[in-house]
Amino acid sequence: MNLPLSELAAWIGRSETVLDHIGATPMKALNATLDHPAMPVPAGAALPPLWHWLYFLPLHAQSEIGPDGHARRGGFLPPVPLPRRMWAGSQFEFRAPVRVGDAVERRSTIADVTVKEGRTGPLVFVKVRHELRCNGATEPAIVEFHDIVYRAARQPGDVEPPPQAAPADAAWCREIVPDDVLLFRYSALTFNGHRIHYDRKYVTEVEGYPGLIVHGPLIATLLMDLLRRQLPQADVASFRFKAVRPTFDLHPFRVNGQLQDDGKTVRLWAQDHEGWLTMDAVATLR
């Protein structure tokens, strides 16, 4: 497939700005979804790391939704002519708290568009930079880079990359049962219409996967939640994660962590029921 690289590269530098107000209800809803006891969320309460994903929701009109449940290609994101779209990873700097009651501006910019040839065909990587500013501040409270990968449709005989064994030295671990209700609730909280997370007929017959796919951001949130459960007073300065292998709803999976000897670096990872690494992450504490 000859991808129009020059045309896609024209999206680099394109930006959009969205405003939102940090309310308490999304925080209470995610807290319940992560199976914590009910908690008060007063004005001024700080968002835990990654919970800003509950805001700035993609409010596309129903008529703008494509066959996969995402908005049709074009507009802010480039119109990549490949059918499968996945969240490949993200990198974050948490510079200042975002609090309940804040008026927040998110400015998003296409930082890069790259075309590569993978073992199963062409790949397009799009990197988006998000900056969140609170209450008219000039400096961002959160800087996020979001890596999106687009792939060709799955073909019979496609060879997937060999799996990588997860580390065996976890100090913390938690088993997660990714049932339909958990996936539905997270899709609802983030207004994510991507059918791979809830439409079993679509994900198995159209995209060729064996089951519903657990959201990459949900797994990342569960990794950070594990850190918060183990180190409740931790102040996270930065975080990065990379999706290594899809996680399906067919079996429980595990989130794991280990505080490194420097006392500031936390290695976090997720693994499937067979022990294969599915997400690799690192958090740095202040």
C-alpha positions as CSV (number, residue, x, y, z in Angstrom):
1,M,0.0,0.0,0.0
2,N,1.4,3.4,-1.0
3,L,0.5,5.6,1.9
4,P,0.3,9.3,1.2
5,L,3.1,10.2,3.6
6,S,3.5,13.8,2.4
7,E,-0.2,14.3,2.8
8,L,-0.3,12.8,6.3
9,A,2.8,14.8,7.3
10,A,0.9,18.0,6.5
11,W,-1.1,17.4,9.8
12,I,2.1,17.9,11.9
13,G,1.6,21.1,13.9
14,R,-2.1,21.1,13.6
15,S,-3.8,21.9,17.0
16,E,-7.1,22.2,18.8
17,T,-8.1,23.6,22.1
18,V,-10.8,22.2,24.3
19,L,-12.2,23.6,27.6
20,D,-13.6,21.6,30.5
21,H,-14.5,22.0,34.2
22,I,-13.3,19.4,36.7
23,G,-16.3,18.0,38.4
24,A,-16.6,15.5,41.2
25,T,-18.9,12.9,39.7
26,P,-16.4,11.4,37.2
27,M,-13.9,10.9,40.0
28,K,-16.5,9.1,42.2
29,A,-17.5,6.9,39.3
30,L,-13.9,5.8,38.5
31,N,-13.3,5.3,42.2
32,A,-16.2,2.9,42.2
33,T,-15.1,1.2,39.0
34,L,-11.6,0.6,40.5
35,D,-13.4,-1.1,43.4
36,H,-12.5,1.4,46.1
37,P,-14.8,2.3,49.0
38,A,-16.9,5.4,48.4
39,M,-15.0,8.6,49.1
40,P,-15.8,12.3,49.5
41,V,-14.7,14.5,46.6
42,P,-14.7,18.1,47.9
43,A,-13.9,21.2,45.9
44,G,-10.1,21.4,45.7
45,A,-9.5,17.6,45.7
46,A,-6.6,16.8,43.5
47,L,-7.0,14.3,40.6
48,P,-5.0,11.2,40.9
49,P,-2.5,10.6,38.1
50,L,-4.2,9.7,34.8
51,W,-7.7,10.6,36.0
52,H,-7.6,13.7,33.7
53,W,-8.7,11.2,31.0
54,L,-12.2,11.4,32.6
55,Y,-12.5,14.9,31.1
56,F,-12.2,16.5,27.6
57,L,-14.4,13.7,26.3
58,P,-14.7,13.1,22.5
59,L,-18.2,14.6,21.9
60,H,-18.6,13.8,18.2
61,A,-22.1,13.8,16.8
62,Q,-23.5,10.3,16.1
63,S,-23.5,11.0,12.4
64,E,-19.7,11.6,12.6
65,I,-18.9,8.1,14.0
66,G,-17.2,5.7,11.7
67,P,-17.7,1.9,11.4
68,D,-15.2,1.1,14.2
69,G,-17.0,3.4,16.7
70,H,-14.4,6.1,16.5
71,A,-15.0,9.4,14.8
72,R,-14.5,9.3,11.1
73,R,-10.9,10.0,9.9
74,G,-9.9,13.5,9.2
75,G,-10.4,16.7,11.2
76,F,-7.8,17.0,13.9
77,L,-6.2,13.6,13.5
78,P,-4.9,12.8,10.0
79,P,-7.0,10.6,7.8
80,V,-4.8,7.5,8.0
81,P,-6.1,4.9,5.4
82,L,-5.6,1.9,7.7
83,P,-8.5,0.3,9.6
84,R,-7.1,-0.8,12.9
85,R,-6.3,1.9,15.5
86,M,-4.7,1.3,18.9
87,W,-3.3,3.4,21.8
88,A,0.4,2.4,21.7
89,G,1.6,4.3,24.8
90,S,2.0,7.6,26.5
91,Q,4.4,9.8,28.4
92,F,3.4,12.3,31.1
93,E,4.9,15.1,33.2
94,F,2.7,15.9,36.3
95,R,3.9,19.4,37.1
96,A,1.1,20.8,39.2
97,P,-2.2,19.4,40.6
98,V,-5.4,19.5,38.7
99,R,-8.2,20.0,41.2
100,V,-12.0,19.7,41.5
101,G,-13.5,23.0,40.6
102,D,-10.7,24.0,38.2
103,A,-11.5,25.4,34.7
104,V,-9.0,23.6,32.5
105,E,-7.9,24.2,28.9
106,R,-6.4,21.3,26.9
107,R,-4.3,22.3,23.9
108,S,-3.5,19.3,21.6
109,T,-1.0,19.4,18.8
110,I,0.1,16.8,16.3
111,A,3.7,16.4,17.1
112,D,4.7,13.8,14.6
113,V,3.4,11.4,11.9
114,T,5.6,8.5,10.8
115,V,5.1,5.7,8.4
116,K,6.9,2.4,8.8
117,E,6.8,-1.1,7.3
118,G,6.0,-3.8,9.9
119,R,6.1,-7.5,9.7
120,T,2.4,-7.6,8.9
121,G,2.3,-4.6,6.6
122,P,2.4,-0.8,6.9
123,L,2.2,1.0,10.2
124,V,1.4,4.7,10.8
125,F,2.4,6.3,14.1
126,V,0.9,9.5,15.2
127,K,2.2,11.4,18.3
128,V,-0.1,14.0,19.9
129,R,1.1,16.4,22.6
130,H,-1.5,17.6,25.1
131,E,-1.0,20.4,27.5
132,L,-3.5,21.1,30.4
133,R,-3.6,24.5,31.9
134,C,-5.7,25.4,34.9
135,N,-7.6,28.6,35.6
136,G,-5.8,30.6,33.0
137,A,-2.2,29.6,34.0
138,T,0.5,30.2,31.5
139,E,2.4,27.0,32.4
140,P,0.8,23.6,31.9
141,A,-0.1,21.4,34.9
142,I,0.2,18.2,32.9
143,V,2.1,17.5,29.7
144,E,1.1,14.3,27.9
145,F,2.4,12.7,24.7
146,H,-0.1,10.2,23.2
147,D,1.2,7.6,20.8
148,I,-1.4,6.2,18.3
149,V,-0.6,3.3,15.9
150,Y,-2.7,2.5,12.8
151,R,-2.4,-1.0,11.2
152,A,-3.7,-2.8,8.2
153,A,-6.5,-5.3,8.6
154,R,-5.6,-8.7,10.0
155,Q,-4.9,-11.3,7.3
156,P,-4.9,-15.1,7.6
157,G,-1.3,-16.2,8.3
158,D,-0.2,-12.9,9.9
159,V,2.7,-13.6,12.3
160,E,2.6,-11.7,15.5
161,P,5.8,-10.6,17.3
162,P,7.1,-13.3,19.7
163,P,5.8,-12.8,23.3
164,Q,8.1,-11.5,26.0
165,A,8.0,-13.0,29.5
166,A,6.9,-10.7,32.3
167,P,9.4,-10.1,35.1
168,A,9.1,-12.5,38.0
169,D,10.2,-10.2,40.8
170,A,7.1,-8.3,41.6
171,A,6.8,-6.8,45.1
172,W,3.2,-5.9,44.6
173,C,0.6,-7.6,42.4
174,R,-3.2,-7.6,41.9
175,E,-5.4,-9.8,39.8
176,I,-7.9,-8.1,37.6
177,V,-11.0,-9.8,36.1
178,P,-11.7,-7.9,32.9
179,D,-15.4,-8.7,32.6
180,D,-17.8,-7.1,30.2
181,V,-19.1,-4.7,32.9
182,L,-15.7,-3.4,33.8
183,L,-15.0,-2.7,30.1
184,F,-18.4,-1.1,29.6
185,R,-18.0,1.2,32.6
186,Y,-14.6,2.4,31.5
187,S,-15.8,3.0,28.0
188,A,-18.8,4.9,29.4
189,L,-16.6,7.0,31.7
190,T,-14.3,8.0,28.9
191,F,-17.0,8.1,26.2
192,N,-15.0,5.7,24.2
193,G,-17.2,4.2,21.4
194,H,-14.4,2.0,19.9
195,R,-16.2,-1.3,19.3
196,I,-13.2,-3.5,20.1
197,H,-14.0,-3.0,23.8
198,Y,-17.7,-4.0,23.9
199,D,-18.8,-5.5,20.5
200,R,-17.7,-9.2,20.5
201,K,-19.1,-9.9,17.0
202,Y,-17.2,-6.9,15.6
203,V,-13.9,-7.5,17.3
204,T,-13.8,-11.2,16.4
205,E,-15.3,-11.2,12.9
206,V,-14.1,-7.8,11.6
207,E,-10.9,-7.1,13.4
208,G,-10.0,-10.8,13.9
209,Y,-9.2,-10.8,17.6
210,P,-10.2,-13.7,19.9
211,G,-12.1,-11.5,22.4
212,L,-12.9,-8.0,23.7
213,I,-9.7,-5.9,24.1
214,V,-9.0,-4.4,27.5
215,H,-8.4,-0.6,27.0
216,G,-4.8,0.3,27.2
217,P,-5.6,3.4,29.3
218,L,-7.6,1.3,31.7
219,I,-4.6,-1.0,32.2
220,A,-2.3,2.1,32.7
221,T,-4.8,3.4,35.2
222,L,-4.8,0.1,37.0
223,L,-1.0,0.2,37.2
224,M,-1.1,3.7,38.7
225,D,-3.9,2.6,41.0
226,L,-1.7,-0.3,42.2
227,L,1.1,2.3,43.0
228,R,-1.5,4.4,44.9
229,R,-2.7,1.4,46.9
230,Q,0.9,0.5,47.9
231,L,2.3,4.1,48.4
232,P,-0.8,6.3,49.2
233,Q,1.3,9.4,49.9
234,A,3.5,9.1,46.7
235,D,3.8,12.2,44.6
236,V,4.2,11.1,41.0
237,A,6.3,13.5,38.9
238,S,6.3,11.5,35.6
239,F,5.0,8.3,34.1
240,R,5.3,6.5,30.8
241,F,3.9,3.3,29.5
242,K,4.1,1.2,26.4
243,A,1.5,-1.4,25.3
244,V,3.4,-4.6,24.4
245,R,0.7,-7.1,23.7
246,P,-3.1,-7.0,23.6
247,T,-5.0,-8.1,26.7
248,F,-8.4,-9.8,26.1
249,D,-11.4,-10.3,28.4
250,L,-11.1,-14.1,28.2
251,H,-8.9,-14.6,31.3
252,P,-7.9,-12.6,34.4
253,F,-4.7,-10.6,34.1
254,R,-2.2,-9.2,36.7
255,V,-0.8,-5.7,37.4
256,N,2.5,-5.7,39.1
257,G,5.0,-3.2,40.6
258,Q,8.3,-2.8,42.4
259,L,9.9,0.2,44.0
260,Q,13.5,0.4,42.9
261,D,16.5,0.9,45.2
262,D,16.7,4.6,44.6
263,G,13.3,5.1,46.3
264,K,12.0,7.2,43.5
265,T,11.6,4.9,40.5
266,V,8.7,2.5,40.4
267,R,8.7,-0.3,37.8
268,L,5.2,-1.3,36.8
269,W,4.0,-3.9,34.4
270,A,0.9,-6.0,33.4
271,Q,0.9,-9.6,32.3
272,D,-1.6,-12.0,30.9
273,H,-2.8,-15.3,32.3
274,E,0.2,-17.1,30.5
275,G,2.8,-14.8,32.1
276,W,3.5,-12.7,28.9
277,L,4.2,-9.1,29.3
278,T,1.4,-6.9,28.0
279,M,2.3,-3.4,29.3
280,D,5.6,-2.0,30.5
281,A,5.7,1.2,32.5
282,V,7.8,3.4,34.8
283,A,6.7,6.0,37.3
284,T,9.1,8.6,38.9
285,L,8.3,10.0,42.3
286,R,9.3,13.4,43.6
